[in-house]
Amino acid sequence: MTSTLRFAAAAQPKAVPLTYFLDVDAGCHAAACADFLAKAAADFSEMVDHAIGLMHLQPGQSTLDVGCGSGTALARLVAVVGSSGRVAGVDPSRALIDEARRRLPAGLVTHLQQGSAGALPFPDADFDAVRADRVLLFVPDAARAVQEMARVVRPGGRVVVTETDFGAGVVDASDPATTLTVLAELSAQFPNPWIGRQLRALFQTAGLVEVDVGLHSVVGMNLAEWDRRYGIQDLLHAAVAGGRLSTARSDAWWDDLVLRDAGGRFLASSTFFTVSACRPRAAVVQARASA
């Protein structure tokens, strides 16, 4: 499944570095991050809908959105489980939870609370399906977070996680060595920059079964949008300040991208992994233990 994104540079909001999401409350960036999440929800609507479909939710069931942020997916989940269902969201940012309450449609029934992905504030087997979307990139212990999602889903229930993988990102540029340096700068900012490729093993280690892996590629053809999403110019400045790039190489690399963009030849892509699985039913677990 592949989508191509095209954006008008003049219409872009002020850049929100992804590093803001490492601790939203500490930087008082909740409103800006919520605006970013709203735009990302529109940009990646197809990918989000696909992942929600993999949860196999039915009306009247219960579901949890881990790292729900400002609640951009909650209305979609409510639409699936209906008024007889239960939709919960948890996020480490108190300010984003408040933004979710403010931005969600009036009358939409959800249960929101502050909490950590590594210590979900819910009992065992509390939900029919659990999801996380572009969250584990930021958490200190991704393995623990997956184990927690497996814990709170009922036997036979579904866990679905979508994550990027900075090691699978590409940009067409004339200087491959500088490109690798910039992508390494991007990866170094986050606890789990290669989390996408690691999800399958993490799911298996957490005891989940029927693990399936899908890829979603997002192709960008606009330099301003790519820079806005990942803070590329800031990464260049950091690499120069840290002695990992010379000013001349940094400037030449950026100028090359500007020329490509002006000529309609800019291209970059990001790869997202969507991994789905289910918690074994009690009978299966018992049979394996007996074996």
C-alpha positions in Angstrom: 0.0 0.0 0.0 1.6 3.2 -1.1 0.5 6.8 -1.0 2.0 9.9 -2.6 1.9 13.1 -0.7 1.9 16.5 -2.4 1.8 19.7 -0.5 1.8 23.4 -1.3 4.8 24.9 0.5 3.1 28.2 1.1 0.3 26.6 3.0 2.6 24.9 5.6 2.2 25.7 9.3 5.2 26.5 11.5 7.5 23.5 11.8 7.0 21.2 14.8 10.1 19.1 15.4 9.4 15.4 16.1 11.6 15.8 19.2 8.8 17.9 20.8 6.9 14.6 21.3 9.6 13.2 23.5 8.2 15.3 26.3 5.3 17.5 25.2 4.5 18.9 28.6 8.1 19.9 29.5 8.2 22.2 26.4 4.7 23.5 26.7 4.1 22.6 23.0 0.7 20.9 23.3 -1.2 23.2 21.0 1.5 23.1 18.3 1.8 19.3 18.6 -2.0 18.9 18.4 -2.0 20.9 15.2 0.8 18.7 13.8 -1.1 15.6 14.8 -4.3 16.8 13.1 -2.4 17.4 9.9 -0.7 14.1 10.1 -4.0 12.3 10.6 -5.2 13.8 7.4 -2.0 13.0 5.5 -1.9 9.4 6.7 -5.7 8.8 6.7 -5.4 5.7 4.5 -2.7 4.1 6.6 -4.7 4.8 9.8 -7.9 3.3 8.4 -6.0 0.2 7.3 -4.5 -0.3 10.7 -7.9 0.2 12.4 -9.4 -2.4 10.0 -6.8 -4.9 11.2 -8.1 -4.6 14.8 -11.2 -6.5 13.7 -13.4 -4.5 16.0 -17.2 -5.1 16.2 -20.0 -2.9 17.6 -20.2 -3.1 21.3 -16.5 -4.0 21.8 -13.8 -2.2 23.8 -10.6 -0.7 22.4 -7.6 1.2 23.7 -5.5 3.8 21.8 -2.0 3.9 23.4 -0.4 7.3 22.9 -3.6 8.8 21.8 -2.2 12.3 21.7 -4.8 14.9 20.9 -7.3 12.1 20.0 -7.2 12.2 16.2 -8.1 8.5 15.9 -10.7 8.3 18.7 -13.7 9.4 16.6 -12.8 6.7 14.0 -12.7 4.1 16.8 -16.0 5.2 18.2 -17.6 5.0 14.7 -16.6 1.3 14.6 -17.6 0.1 18.1 -20.7 2.4 18.4 -22.4 3.8 21.4 -22.6 0.4 23.1 -18.8 0.1 22.8 -16.0 1.5 24.9 -13.1 3.6 23.5 -10.2 4.5 25.8 -7.1 6.6 25.2 -4.0 7.0 27.2 -1.1 9.4 26.7 1.9 10.5 28.9 1.1 14.2 28.1 -1.5 15.7 30.4 -1.6 18.7 28.1 -2.4 16.6 25.0 -5.1 14.8 26.9 -6.6 18.2 27.7 -6.3 19.1 24.0 -8.1 15.9 23.0 -11.0 16.7 25.4 -11.2 20.2 23.9 -10.9 19.2 20.2 -13.1 16.0 20.1 -16.6 16.4 18.8 -19.2 17.3 21.5 -21.0 14.2 22.7 -18.3 11.8 21.6 -18.0 9.3 24.5 -14.4 8.4 25.2 -12.4 7.6 28.3 -9.1 9.5 28.4 -6.4 9.4 31.0 -2.7 10.2 31.5 -0.4 7.2 31.6 2.7 5.5 30.3 2.9 3.0 27.5 5.3 1.0 29.7 2.8 0.8 32.6 -0.7 0.9 31.2 -3.2 1.9 33.9 -5.7 -0.9 33.1 -6.2 -4.5 34.3 -5.3 -7.6 32.4 -7.5 -8.6 29.5 -9.5 -5.3 29.6 -9.9 -4.7 25.9 -10.9 -6.5 22.7 -8.2 -4.7 20.7 -5.3 -2.3 21.4 -3.5 0.0 19.0 -0.5 2.3 18.9 0.4 4.6 15.9 3.8 6.3 15.6 4.3 6.1 19.4 7.0 3.5 20.2 9.6 5.7 18.4 9.5 7.9 21.4 9.1 5.6 24.4 12.2 4.6 26.5 11.4 0.8 26.5 9.5 -0.4 23.4 9.7 -4.0 24.4 7.9 -3.2 27.7 5.3 -1.2 25.9 4.4 -4.1 23.6 4.3 -6.5 26.6 1.8 -4.1 28.2 -0.4 -4.0 25.1 -0.4 -7.8 25.1 -1.3 -7.9 28.8 -4.3 -5.6 28.6 -5.9 -7.3 25.5 -8.2 -10.2 26.1 -7.3 -13.7 24.9 -8.1 -13.8 21.2 -8.0 -10.0 21.0 -5.9 -8.0 18.6 -2.9 -5.8 18.9 -2.0 -3.5 16.0 1.0 -1.1 15.9 2.2 1.2 13.2 5.7 2.6 13.3 8.2 4.3 11.1 11.8 3.2 10.6 14.4 5.9 10.0 16.8 3.4 8.7 14.4 2.8 5.8 14.0 6.4 4.9 15.5 7.7 1.6 16.1 11.0 -0.2 17.4 11.4 -3.7 20.5 13.6 -3.4 23.8 13.9 -5.2 26.0 13.3 -2.1 25.2 9.9 -0.6 27.7 10.3 2.3 26.1 13.5 3.5 22.7 12.0 3.1 23.7 9.1 5.4 25.1 11.6 7.9 21.8 13.6 7.9 19.7 10.4 8.3 22.0 9.3 11.2 21.4 12.7 12.8 17.7 12.1 12.6 17.9 8.7 14.1 20.1 9.8 17.0 17.3 12.0 18.4 15.0 9.1 19.3 15.2 6.1 21.6 14.0 3.6 18.9 14.8 5.0 15.4 14.6 1.5 13.8 11.5 0.4 15.7 9.5 -0.5 12.5 11.7 -3.5 11.6 11.8 -4.6 15.3 8.1 -4.9 15.8 7.7 -8.5 14.6 10.2 -9.9 17.0 8.9 -7.8 19.9 5.4 -9.1 19.2 6.6 -12.7 19.2 8.6 -12.1 22.4 5.5 -10.7 24.1 3.7 -14.0 23.3 1.5 -12.7 20.5 0.6 -15.1 17.7 -0.5 -14.9 14.1 1.9 -12.0 13.6 1.5 -10.2 10.3 3.7 -7.4 8.8 2.6 -4.8 6.2 4.4 -1.9 4.7 3.2 1.6 3.9 5.4 3.9 1.9 4.9 7.6 1.9 6.5 9.5 -1.0 7.2 13.2 -0.7 7.8 15.4 -3.7 8.0 18.7 -1.8 11.2 19.8 0.0 9.4 22.3 2.3 7.1 19.6 3.5 9.9 17.1 4.1 11.9 19.7 6.0 8.8 20.7 8.0 8.1 17.1 9.0 11.7 16.1 10.0 13.5 19.4 10.7 16.2 18.7 8.1 17.8 22.1 8.3 18.1 21.9 12.0 19.8 18.5 11.6 22.3 20.0 9.2 23.1 22.8 11.7 23.5 20.2 14.5 25.9 18.1 12.3 28.0 21.1 11.5 28.1 22.2 15.1 29.1 18.8 16.2 31.9 18.5 13.6 30.2 15.7 11.7 29.8 17.8 8.6 31.6 20.8 7.2 29.7 23.9 6.5 30.6 23.6 2.8 29.3 20.1 2.5 26.1 20.9 4.4 25.4 24.0 2.2 26.2 22.1 -1.0 23.9 19.2 0.0 21.0 21.5 0.9 21.5 23.6 -2.3 21.3 20.5 -4.3 17.9 19.6 -2.8 16.7 23.2 -3.4 17.6 23.0 -7.1 15.9 19.6 -7.4 12.8 20.9 -5.8 12.7 24.0 -8.0 13.0 21.8 -11.0 10.2 19.4 -9.8 12.8 16.6 -9.2 12.8 16.4 -5.4 11.9 13.0 -4.0 12.1 11.5 -0.5 10.2 8.6 1.1 9.4 7.2 4.5 8.5 3.6 5.3 6.0 2.6 8.0 5.5 -0.9 9.3 2.1 -2.0 10.4 2.3 -5.2 12.5 -0.8 -7.0 13.7 -1.3 -10.0 15.9 -3.5 -11.6 18.5 -3.2 -12.7 22.1 -3.4 -16.5 22.2 -6.7 -17.9 23.5 -6.5 -19.7 26.9 -6.8 -23.1 25.3 -3.9 -22.5 23.0 -1.7 -21.2 25.9 -2.7 -24.3 28.0 -1.9 -26.7 25.2 1.5 -25.2 24.6 2.3 -25.3 28.3 1.3 -29.0 28.4 3.6 -29.7 25.4 
